[in-house]
């Protein structure tokens, strides 16, 4: 157990109290907080006022009834600070940008899809949300591309290609900014087990595919961030998009086989457009893979057309982790 110096005990106890209230996601009385944290009621009473003063927690106007008496209940102030999540996403032939205001419990409190045709419009939109929500302390941007040496060298949205997007946003807003690839975020959003190797493959309908690797809840990016760019595999050389119906099954199978051979994940999630659901036969694919790989080595394989929501879930998870 970590030892705390006397001067740090107070801050440690305040963090213990706020974290316990936050994780409970329910209003708690002093007595309940004491039982959960093993801190004395006297200690909690001393510190609770400071936590209220700095807006970490708030006292409810209504009171919780406990054992025949009424006692003030406290809850985590999830909106004391906010996160702006920006999500570039495919929509037919175009890429749209979704903006989400998220609280410290990961709840979306506002979302909008706004016209964003260039960097100037992107920054204008960001600063609009910043004025409306001055509590924003972190910006997380999910992109359809890859940062290399700080620049978006690989980017489906041409107006942002070769731009240091994180720096541009920081210079405009003075707010810390995180940039993450869309398939990395979606796979992170799908993951649930800390102790696993998880791979994802994303096939946009009209853009090249990408893949990701999550090891123990950490995104593996390689030495230059291009790990997972399967469009550079020989099987995708000279391929044009959208794929023909004949190519869809073949390219998906080739990608799955490559990922299993290279990474041997516990789980593999394949994100596909909804219009592909009647084209791909997952059970047939699994049976064909059993003929290739040794018995017992295939991962759990799933197909999903719910890319957008898992992409957002991953960006939220990443944001809260880095908050």
C-alpha positions as CSV (number, residue, x, y, z in Angstrom):
1,X,0.0,0.0,0.0
2,X,1.3,3.5,-0.9
3,X,2.4,5.5,2.1
4,X,1.2,9.1,2.3
5,X,3.2,11.9,3.9
6,X,1.3,13.9,6.6
7,X,1.0,16.9,4.3
8,X,-0.6,14.7,1.6
9,X,-3.1,12.9,3.8
10,X,-5.7,15.6,3.6
11,X,-5.6,15.7,-0.3
12,X,-5.6,11.9,-0.4
13,X,-8.7,11.8,1.8
14,X,-10.5,14.4,-0.3
15,X,-9.7,12.4,-3.4
16,X,-10.9,9.2,-1.8
17,X,-14.2,10.9,-0.8
18,X,-14.8,12.4,-4.2
19,X,-13.9,9.2,-6.1
20,X,-16.2,7.2,-3.9
21,X,-19.1,9.5,-4.5
22,X,-18.3,9.6,-8.2
23,X,-18.1,5.9,-8.6
24,X,-21.3,5.2,-6.7
25,X,-23.3,7.3,-9.2
26,X,-25.9,7.7,-6.4
27,X,-26.5,10.5,-3.8
28,X,-24.8,9.4,-0.5
29,X,-25.1,10.6,3.0
30,X,-22.1,11.3,5.3
31,X,-22.8,7.9,7.0
32,X,-22.8,6.0,3.7
33,X,-19.6,7.8,2.6
34,X,-17.9,6.9,5.9
35,X,-18.9,3.2,5.6
36,X,-17.6,3.1,2.0
37,X,-14.3,4.9,2.5
38,X,-13.6,3.8,6.1
39,X,-13.0,7.4,7.0
40,X,-14.5,8.8,10.2
41,X,-17.7,10.9,10.1
42,X,-15.6,13.7,11.7
43,X,-13.0,13.6,9.0
44,X,-15.6,13.6,6.2
45,X,-17.6,16.5,7.8
46,X,-14.3,18.6,7.8
47,X,-13.5,17.9,4.2
48,X,-17.0,17.8,2.6
49,X,-17.3,21.6,2.8
50,X,-14.0,22.1,0.8
51,X,-15.2,19.7,-1.8
52,X,-18.4,21.7,-2.1
53,X,-16.6,25.0,-2.3
54,X,-14.4,23.8,-5.2
55,X,-17.5,22.4,-7.0
56,X,-16.2,18.8,-6.9
57,X,-19.4,17.6,-5.2
58,X,-22.7,19.2,-4.5
59,X,-25.3,18.9,-1.8
60,X,-28.8,17.9,-2.9
61,X,-31.6,20.3,-2.1
62,X,-33.8,17.3,-1.4
63,X,-32.8,15.1,1.6
64,X,-32.3,11.4,1.8
65,X,-34.3,9.6,4.4
66,X,-32.2,7.3,6.5
67,X,-33.4,5.4,9.5
68,X,-36.3,7.7,10.2
69,X,-34.2,10.8,10.1
70,X,-33.4,13.2,7.2
71,X,-29.8,13.7,6.2
72,X,-28.2,15.8,3.5
73,X,-27.1,13.7,0.5
74,X,-24.1,14.5,-1.7
75,X,-23.4,13.7,-5.3
76,X,-20.5,14.1,-7.7
77,X,-20.6,17.3,-9.7
78,X,-20.2,15.8,-13.1
79,X,-20.5,19.1,-14.9
80,X,-17.8,21.0,-12.9
81,X,-15.6,20.5,-15.9
82,X,-16.5,19.2,-19.4
83,X,-15.0,17.5,-22.4
84,X,-15.6,18.4,-26.0
85,X,-15.4,15.4,-28.3
86,X,-15.2,15.9,-32.1
87,X,-15.9,13.0,-34.3
88,X,-15.1,12.8,-38.0
89,X,-17.3,10.1,-39.5
90,X,-18.1,8.8,-42.9
91,X,-21.6,9.6,-44.3
92,X,-22.1,8.3,-47.8
93,X,-19.6,10.0,-50.1
94,X,-18.8,12.7,-47.5
95,X,-17.3,13.1,-44.1
96,X,-19.3,14.9,-41.5
97,X,-18.2,16.2,-38.1
98,X,-20.2,15.5,-34.9
99,X,-19.6,17.6,-31.8
100,X,-20.4,16.2,-28.3
101,X,-20.3,17.9,-24.9
102,X,-19.5,15.2,-22.3
103,X,-19.5,15.4,-18.5
104,X,-17.0,13.7,-16.2
105,X,-19.2,10.7,-15.9
106,X,-19.1,10.2,-19.6
107,X,-22.6,11.3,-20.3
108,X,-23.4,13.3,-23.5
109,X,-25.2,16.4,-22.5
110,X,-25.3,18.0,-26.0
111,X,-24.5,16.8,-29.5
112,X,-24.6,18.5,-32.9
113,X,-23.5,17.8,-36.4
114,X,-22.2,21.0,-38.0
115,X,-20.9,22.0,-41.4
116,X,-17.2,21.8,-41.3
117,X,-15.5,22.2,-44.7
118,X,-12.1,23.4,-43.6
119,X,-9.8,24.2,-40.6
120,X,-11.2,27.7,-40.1
121,X,-14.8,26.3,-39.8
122,X,-13.6,23.6,-37.4
123,X,-11.9,26.1,-35.1
124,X,-14.9,28.5,-35.3
125,X,-17.2,25.6,-34.2
126,X,-14.9,24.6,-31.4
127,X,-14.7,28.2,-30.1
128,X,-18.5,28.4,-30.2
129,X,-18.8,25.5,-27.9
130,X,-16.1,26.9,-25.7
131,X,-18.0,30.1,-25.3
132,X,-21.3,28.3,-24.5
133,X,-19.5,25.8,-22.2
134,X,-16.6,27.6,-20.4
135,X,-16.1,24.5,-18.3
136,X,-14.5,22.6,-21.2
137,X,-11.0,21.6,-20.1
138,X,-10.2,18.9,-22.7
139,X,-10.8,18.4,-26.4
140,X,-10.6,14.9,-28.0
141,X,-10.8,14.6,-31.7
142,X,-11.5,11.4,-33.5
143,X,-10.1,11.4,-37.1
144,X,-10.3,9.3,-40.2
145,X,-6.6,9.1,-40.5
146,X,-3.2,8.9,-38.8
147,X,-0.9,11.4,-37.1
148,X,2.8,11.0,-38.1
149,X,5.2,13.4,-36.4
150,X,2.3,15.5,-35.2
151,X,0.8,16.0,-38.7
152,X,-2.2,14.3,-40.3
153,X,-0.2,12.6,-43.0
154,X,-2.9,10.1,-43.7
155,X,-6.3,11.7,-43.7
156,X,-9.5,11.1,-45.6
157,X,-10.7,14.7,-45.0
158,X,-8.4,16.5,-47.4
159,X,-8.6,20.1,-45.9
160,X,-6.9,18.8,-42.8
161,X,-4.2,16.7,-44.5
162,X,-0.6,17.5,-43.4
163,X,-1.9,19.8,-40.6
164,X,-0.8,19.6,-37.0
165,X,-4.4,19.5,-35.8
166,X,-3.8,19.2,-32.1
167,X,-1.5,22.3,-32.2
168,X,-3.9,24.3,-34.2
169,X,-6.7,23.6,-31.8
170,X,-4.5,24.3,-28.7
171,X,-3.3,27.6,-30.3
172,X,-6.9,28.7,-30.9
173,X,-8.5,27.5,-27.6
174,X,-5.6,27.2,-25.1
175,X,-7.1,23.8,-24.2
176,X,-5.3,20.5,-24.1
177,X,-6.2,18.4,-27.2
178,X,-6.0,14.7,-27.9
179,X,-6.1,13.2,-31.4
180,X,-7.1,9.6,-32.0
181,X,-7.8,7.4,-35.0
182,X,-11.4,6.3,-35.5
183,X,-10.9,2.5,-35.6
184,X,-8.6,2.7,-32.6
185,X,-11.3,4.5,-30.7
186,X,-14.1,2.2,-31.9
187,X,-12.2,-0.9,-30.8
188,X,-11.4,0.7,-27.5
189,X,-15.1,1.4,-27.1
190,X,-15.9,-2.2,-27.8
191,X,-13.3,-3.6,-25.3
192,X,-14.4,-4.6,-21.8
193,X,-11.7,-6.7,-20.4
194,X,-8.4,-5.1,-19.1
195,X,-6.5,-8.3,-19.6
196,X,-7.0,-9.1,-23.3
197,X,-5.7,-8.6,-26.8
198,X,-8.4,-7.2,-29.0
199,X,-8.2,-6.4,-32.7
200,X,-10.7,-4.4,-34.8
201,X,-11.1,-4.1,-38.6
202,X,-13.1,-1.2,-40.1
203,X,-14.5,-1.2,-43.6
204,X,-16.0,2.1,-44.6
205,X,-18.3,1.7,-47.6
206,X,-16.4,4.2,-49.8
207,X,-12.9,4.6,-48.2
208,X,-10.0,2.2,-47.6
209,X,-10.1,-0.1,-44.5
210,X,-8.1,0.2,-41.3
211,X,-7.5,-2.0,-38.3
212,X,-6.4,-1.6,-34.7
213,X,-4.8,-3.5,-31.9
214,X,-5.7,-3.0,-28.2
215,X,-3.5,-4.7,-25.6
216,X,-4.7,-4.5,-22.0
217,X,-6.8,-1.4,-22.8
218,X,-3.8,0.3,-24.4
219,X,-3.8,1.2,-28.1
220,X,-0.8,-0.2,-30.0
221,X,0.4,2.2,-32.7
222,X,3.8,1.0,-33.7
223,X,6.9,3.2,-34.0
224,X,5.3,5.7,-36.4
225,X,1.5,5.4,-35.7
226,X,0.8,3.5,-38.9
227,X,0.3,0.1,-37.3
228,X,-3.1,-1.1,-38.6
229,X,-3.1,0.6,-41.9
230,X,-4.1,-2.6,-43.8
231,X,-4.7,-0.6,-47.0
232,X,-1.0,-1.0,-47.5
233,X,-1.2,-4.8,-47.6
234,X,-0.5,-6.4,-51.0
235,X,-4.0,-7.7,-51.2
236,X,-5.3,-4.1,-51.4
237,X,-2.9,-2.9,-54.0
238,X,-4.7,-1.1,-56.9
239,X,-8.1,-1.7,-55.2
240,X,-10.8,0.9,-56.0
241,X,-13.6,2.0,-53.7
242,X,-16.4,1.2,-53.1
243,X,-15.6,-2.5,-53.3
244,X,-17.6,-4.7,-55.7
245,X,-19.9,-7.3,-54.2
246,X,-17.4,-10.0,-55.3
247,X,-14.5,-8.2,-53.6
248,X,-16.2,-7.6,-50.3
249,X,-16.2,-11.2,-49.0
250,X,-12.6,-11.8,-50.4
251,X,-11.1,-8.7,-48.9
252,X,-12.8,-9.1,-45.5
253,X,-11.6,-12.7,-45.3
254,X,-8.0,-11.8,-46.3
255,X,-8.0,-9.1,-43.6
256,X,-9.3,-11.4,-40.9
257,X,-6.7,-14.1,-41.8
258,X,-3.9,-11.5,-41.7
259,X,-4.9,-10.1,-38.4
260,X,-5.2,-13.5,-36.7
261,X,-1.9,-14.6,-38.1
262,X,-0.1,-11.5,-37.0
263,X,-1.7,-10.7,-33.6
264,X,-3.5,-13.8,-32.4
265,X,-6.1,-11.7,-30.5
266,X,-8.6,-13.0,-28.0
267,X,-11.3,-11.2,-29.8
268,X,-11.7,-9.7,-33.3
269,X,-14.5,-7.2,-34.1
270,X,-15.2,-6.4,-37.8
271,X,-17.0,-3.1,-38.4
272,X,-18.9,-3.1,-41.7
273,X,-21.5,-0.9,-43.5
274,X,-25.1,-1.9,-42.8
275,X,-25.6,-2.6,-46.5
276,X,-23.0,-5.4,-46.3
277,X,-24.8,-7.4,-43.6
278,X,-26.6,-9.6,-46.2
279,X,-23.4,-10.1,-48.2
280,X,-21.1,-11.5,-45.5
281,X,-21.6,-15.0,-44.0
282,X,-19.7,-15.0,-40.7
283,X,-20.3,-18.7,-40.0
284,X,-18.9,-19.7,-43.4
285,X,-15.9,-17.4,-42.7
286,X,-15.3,-19.1,-39.4
287,X,-15.5,-22.6,-40.9
288,X,-13.0,-21.6,-43.6
289,X,-10.6,-20.2,-41.0
290,X,-10.8,-23.4,-39.0
291,X,-9.3,-25.2,-42.1
292,X,-6.4,-22.8,-42.0
293,X,-5.5,-22.3,-38.3
294,X,-4.7,-24.9,-35.7
295,X,-7.6,-26.1,-33.6
296,X,-8.4,-23.9,-30.6
297,X,-6.4,-20.8,-31.9
298,X,-9.2,-18.8,-33.5
299,X,-10.3,-15.7,-31.6
300,X,-13.9,-14.8,-30.8
301,X,-15.1,-13.1,-34.0
302,X,-18.0,-10.7,-34.2
303,X,-19.4,-8.4,-36.9
304,X,-21.0,-5.0,-36.1
305,X,-22.5,-2.2,-38.2
306,X,-22.7,0.0,-35.1
307,X,-19.4,1.7,-35.7
308,X,-20.4,5.3,-34.9
309,X,-21.6,4.7,-31.3
310,X,-18.6,2.5,-30.4
311,X,-16.3,5.1,-31.9
312,X,-17.9,7.7,-29.6
313,X,-17.7,5.4,-26.6
314,X,-14.0,4.9,-27.2
315,X,-13.4,8.6,-27.5
316,X,-15.2,9.1,-24.2
317,X,-13.2,6.3,-22.5
318,X,-10.0,7.8,-23.8
319,X,-10.9,11.3,-22.7
320,X,-11.8,10.2,-19.1
321,X,-8.6,8.2,-18.9
322,X,-6.5,11.2,-19.9
323,X,-8.6,13.8,-17.9
